[in-house]
Amino acid sequence: MTFARVPQALAVALLPLLAACTQQPIIEAVPEKPPVAASKTDQASAAKKSAGEPGDVHLFNGTGIVVRGQESGGSVPPGAPSPQRASGPVVLNFEGADLREVVRNILGDILNQPYTIDPNVGGQVTIRTSTGIPKESLASTLELLLRANGATMVKNGGLYQVVPQAIAVRGNTVPQLGNSTRSLPPGFSVQIVPLKFVGVKEMMDAYRSFTQSIIEKGNFKAGDALQRTSNATTVRVRNGKTMTTDGPFAETREQLGGYYLIEAKDLDEATSIAARVPSAKFGSIEVRPIMVY
């Protein structure tokens, strides 16, 4: 008995994600040495260089570490595991309390953390937490109270520094490298997230090459790129009345960038073709069979 394979048309939806630039390692600057009187040997070497003779060349290799938290070679470290719950809930009850006393109570008395307070930090706080909040959430709660009074806190090493927001960045914070899987440190901080970037011309050339390849192999049936979701119009019919709104139906982190309608003998071939779509390296490719009536 023989079985005939029936070709199945599959729609491949492209869901490109954000792309941005890769970071290149840099060469560390070498501190300058104080001026020293030139010796006869140095003068002779300088004379050789001026005459066109090659002199000694010193190459200083950098570490590739540009900001704090970056591993050797410029890679991003894996995200730290989520901290375990420290203890039971803590009840806060302040009514028109001085901000500096609230900082002392939370950072000093409850969390037992060393801290300093800038003389320009001040204000009043009113907060009631009848059910209590976890102890590990006290630092973020204090940040909200400080922000309401134009202040914030920065953690340098093991010391919390409570300062006005206007001077929080300048001279107090060191940018650190991170990603979506790495949690932010406690207190005010500046985090640099490396992104991946592909030039428009390079991406268009890659798509032209891919499209031409599936046309030559007979897989291509149709396909188009879609405009931005800001140009979308959503249509609804309610009680016989047609209503239109600008924009997509729902806001999502991923957006449909275009589609290919291909013909493949099975799902394995369809996913193999989808893996060759240029956007698969940066975003997501959805493979979905079409309905046959």
C-alpha positions as CSV (number, residue, x, y, z in Angstrom):
1,M,0.0,0.0,0.0
2,T,1.3,3.4,-0.9
3,F,0.6,6.7,0.8
4,A,0.5,10.0,-1.0
5,R,1.9,13.1,0.8
6,V,-0.5,16.0,0.6
7,P,1.3,19.4,0.7
8,Q,0.1,21.6,3.5
9,A,0.3,25.4,3.4
10,L,1.6,27.0,6.5
11,A,1.7,30.7,7.4
12,V,4.9,31.8,9.1
13,A,4.3,34.9,11.1
14,L,7.3,37.1,12.0
15,L,7.4,38.7,15.4
16,P,10.6,40.7,15.5
17,L,11.8,42.0,18.9
18,L,14.0,45.0,19.8
19,A,17.5,45.0,18.5
20,A,20.4,47.3,19.4
21,C,24.1,47.6,19.5
22,T,26.8,45.3,20.8
23,Q,29.4,46.6,23.0
24,Q,33.0,46.6,22.0
25,P,35.9,46.2,24.5
26,I,38.2,49.1,24.9
27,I,41.9,49.6,25.7
28,E,42.6,50.7,29.2
29,A,44.4,54.0,29.5
30,V,47.9,53.8,31.0
31,P,48.6,56.4,33.7
32,E,51.2,59.0,32.6
33,K,54.6,58.9,34.3
34,P,56.2,62.1,35.6
35,P,58.7,63.7,33.3
36,V,62.3,62.3,33.6
37,A,65.4,63.8,32.2
38,A,66.4,62.0,29.0
39,S,69.6,59.9,29.1
40,K,72.0,59.5,26.3
41,T,70.4,56.2,25.5
42,D,67.0,57.8,25.2
43,Q,68.4,60.5,23.1
44,A,70.0,58.0,20.8
45,S,66.7,56.1,20.5
46,A,64.8,59.3,19.7
47,A,67.4,60.1,17.0
48,K,66.8,56.6,15.5
49,K,63.1,57.2,15.4
50,S,63.4,60.6,13.8
51,A,65.7,59.0,11.2
52,G,63.0,56.5,10.3
53,E,64.4,53.5,12.2
54,P,61.8,51.4,14.1
55,G,61.8,51.9,17.8
56,D,60.4,49.8,20.7
57,V,56.6,49.3,20.6
58,H,54.6,48.5,23.7
59,L,51.1,47.1,23.5
60,F,48.9,47.3,26.6
61,N,45.9,44.9,26.4
62,G,42.7,46.0,28.0
63,T,40.5,43.8,30.2
64,G,37.3,44.4,28.2
65,I,35.5,45.4,31.4
66,V,33.9,48.8,30.8
67,V,31.4,49.1,33.7
68,R,30.9,47.4,37.1
69,G,29.3,43.9,36.9
70,Q,30.8,43.1,33.5
71,E,32.8,39.8,33.2
72,S,36.1,39.5,31.5
73,G,35.7,39.9,27.8
74,G,32.6,42.1,28.1
75,S,30.0,39.4,28.7
76,V,27.0,39.9,31.1
77,P,27.0,37.8,34.2
78,P,23.9,35.5,34.8
79,G,21.1,36.9,37.0
80,A,21.4,36.3,40.7
81,P,18.8,34.0,42.3
82,S,15.9,35.6,44.0
83,P,16.6,36.3,47.7
84,Q,14.8,34.1,50.2
85,R,12.2,35.7,52.4
86,A,14.0,37.0,55.5
87,S,11.3,37.0,58.1
88,G,7.7,37.8,58.9
89,P,5.9,41.0,58.0
90,V,6.9,44.4,59.6
91,V,4.2,46.9,60.6
92,L,5.0,50.6,59.9
93,N,3.0,53.3,61.7
94,F,4.2,56.9,61.2
95,E,2.0,59.9,61.5
96,G,3.6,63.2,60.4
97,A,7.0,61.8,61.4
98,D,10.3,63.4,60.5
99,L,11.8,61.8,57.4
100,R,15.2,61.4,59.1
101,E,13.7,59.5,62.0
102,V,11.9,57.2,59.6
103,V,15.2,56.5,57.9
104,R,16.8,55.8,61.2
105,N,14.0,53.5,62.2
106,I,13.9,51.4,59.0
107,L,17.6,51.3,58.0
108,G,19.2,51.4,61.5
109,D,16.8,49.8,63.9
110,I,15.0,47.2,61.7
111,L,17.5,46.4,58.9
112,N,20.7,47.1,60.9
113,Q,22.3,48.8,57.9
114,P,24.9,51.6,58.1
115,Y,23.8,54.8,56.5
116,T,24.5,58.5,56.1
117,I,22.0,61.3,55.6
118,D,22.7,64.4,53.6
119,P,22.0,67.7,55.5
120,N,19.7,68.8,52.7
121,V,17.4,65.8,53.1
122,G,14.2,66.5,55.1
123,G,10.4,66.2,55.2
124,Q,7.5,64.5,56.9
125,V,6.2,61.0,56.4
126,T,2.8,59.4,57.1
127,I,2.4,55.7,56.5
128,R,0.3,52.9,58.0
129,T,0.7,49.2,57.1
130,S,-1.8,47.4,59.3
131,T,-1.2,44.0,57.7
132,G,2.6,44.5,57.6
133,I,5.1,44.2,54.7
134,P,7.9,41.6,54.2
135,K,11.2,42.7,55.7
136,E,13.0,42.4,52.3
137,S,10.5,45.0,50.9
138,L,11.4,47.6,53.5
139,A,14.2,49.1,51.4
140,S,12.0,49.6,48.4
141,T,9.2,51.0,50.6
142,L,11.7,53.5,52.1
143,E,12.7,54.5,48.6
144,L,9.1,55.5,47.8
145,L,8.9,57.6,51.0
146,L,12.2,59.3,50.1
147,R,11.1,60.0,46.5
148,A,7.9,61.7,47.8
149,N,10.2,64.1,49.7
150,G,12.6,64.7,46.8
151,A,15.3,62.4,48.1
152,T,16.6,58.9,47.3
153,M,19.2,56.5,48.6
154,V,22.3,55.1,47.0
155,K,24.2,52.0,48.2
156,N,27.9,52.2,47.8
157,G,29.5,49.0,49.0
158,G,27.8,48.2,52.3
159,L,26.8,51.9,53.1
160,Y,23.5,53.5,52.3
161,Q,23.7,57.2,51.4
162,V,20.5,59.2,51.6
163,V,20.8,62.2,49.3
164,P,18.6,64.6,47.4
165,Q,17.5,63.2,44.0
166,A,19.2,66.1,42.2
167,I,22.7,64.9,43.2
168,A,22.0,61.1,43.3
169,V,23.8,60.3,40.0
170,R,26.7,62.8,40.0
171,G,29.6,61.3,42.0
172,N,27.5,58.8,43.9
173,T,26.6,56.0,41.5
174,V,28.7,53.8,39.3
175,P,27.0,52.4,36.2
176,Q,26.7,48.7,36.2
177,L,26.0,46.2,33.4
178,G,22.8,44.2,33.5
179,N,20.1,42.5,31.5
180,S,16.5,41.5,31.9
181,T,17.4,38.5,34.1
182,R,19.5,40.4,36.5
183,S,17.7,42.1,39.4
184,L,18.5,45.7,40.2
185,P,20.5,46.4,43.4
186,P,18.8,48.0,46.3
187,G,18.8,51.8,46.3
188,F,19.1,54.3,43.4
189,S,21.3,53.0,40.6
190,V,22.2,53.4,37.0
191,Q,22.1,50.2,34.9
192,I,23.5,49.8,31.4
193,V,21.7,47.1,29.3
194,P,23.7,46.0,26.2
195,L,21.5,45.6,23.1
196,K,21.9,44.0,19.7
197,F,21.8,46.0,16.5
198,V,21.5,45.1,12.9
199,G,21.7,47.7,10.2
200,V,18.6,48.3,8.0
201,K,20.5,47.6,4.8
202,E,22.0,44.4,6.2
203,M,18.6,43.1,7.4
204,M,16.9,44.0,4.1
205,D,19.7,42.2,2.1
206,A,19.2,39.1,4.4
207,Y,15.4,39.1,3.8
208,R,15.9,39.4,0.0
209,S,18.3,36.5,0.0
210,F,15.9,34.4,2.2
211,T,12.9,35.2,0.1
212,Q,14.7,34.4,-3.2
213,S,15.8,31.0,-1.8
214,I,12.3,29.9,-0.9
215,I,11.0,31.1,-4.2
216,E,13.6,29.0,-6.1
217,K,12.7,25.9,-4.0
218,G,9.0,26.3,-4.6
219,N,8.0,26.9,-1.0
220,F,7.0,30.6,-1.4
221,K,3.3,31.3,-2.0
222,A,2.8,34.9,-0.7
223,G,4.2,37.3,1.8
224,D,4.4,40.9,2.8
225,A,5.9,43.1,5.5
226,L,3.5,45.1,7.7
227,Q,3.6,48.7,8.7
228,R,4.0,49.8,12.3
229,T,1.2,49.2,14.7
230,S,0.8,52.9,15.1
231,N,-0.7,52.8,11.6
232,A,-3.1,50.0,12.5
233,T,-6.9,50.4,12.8
234,T,-9.0,48.1,15.0
235,V,-12.6,47.5,13.8
236,R,-15.4,46.3,16.1
237,V,-19.2,45.8,15.4
238,R,-21.5,46.2,18.4
239,N,-25.3,46.2,18.1
240,G,-25.0,46.7,14.3
241,K,-22.8,49.7,14.6
242,T,-19.2,49.7,13.3
243,M,-16.6,51.3,15.5
244,T,-13.0,52.0,14.6
245,T,-10.1,52.9,16.9
246,D,-6.5,53.8,16.0
247,G,-3.8,51.3,17.0
248,P,-3.6,47.6,17.6
249,F,-6.2,45.5,19.4
250,A,-3.9,45.1,22.4
251,E,-0.5,46.3,23.5
252,T,2.0,43.5,23.6
253,R,5.8,43.3,23.9
254,E,6.0,41.5,20.5
255,Q,4.4,42.9,17.4
256,L,3.7,41.2,14.1
257,G,6.2,42.5,11.6
258,G,5.1,40.6,8.5
259,Y,4.2,37.2,7.2
260,Y,5.1,34.5,4.7
261,L,2.7,32.0,3.3
262,I,4.7,28.9,2.4
263,E,4.0,25.3,1.2
264,A,5.7,22.6,3.2
265,K,5.3,18.8,3.3
266,D,5.1,18.7,7.1
267,L,5.8,20.7,10.2
268,D,9.4,19.8,10.3
269,E,10.1,21.4,7.0
270,A,8.0,24.4,8.0
271,T,10.0,25.0,11.2
272,S,13.3,24.4,9.2
273,I,12.3,27.2,6.8
274,A,11.2,29.4,9.7
275,A,14.6,29.0,11.4
276,R,16.2,30.6,8.3
277,V,14.1,33.8,8.6
278,P,16.6,36.6,9.5
279,S,14.4,37.8,12.4
280,A,14.7,34.4,14.1
281,K,18.1,35.5,15.4
282,F,16.6,38.5,17.3
283,G,12.9,37.9,17.7
284,S,10.3,35.1,17.3
285,I,8.9,33.3,14.4
286,E,5.4,31.8,14.7
287,V,4.5,28.8,12.5
288,R,0.8,28.2,12.1
289,P,-1.1,25.9,9.7
290,I,-3.8,27.6,7.6
291,M,-7.4,26.4,7.8
292,V,-8.5,24.2,4.9
293,Y,-12.3,24.2,4.1
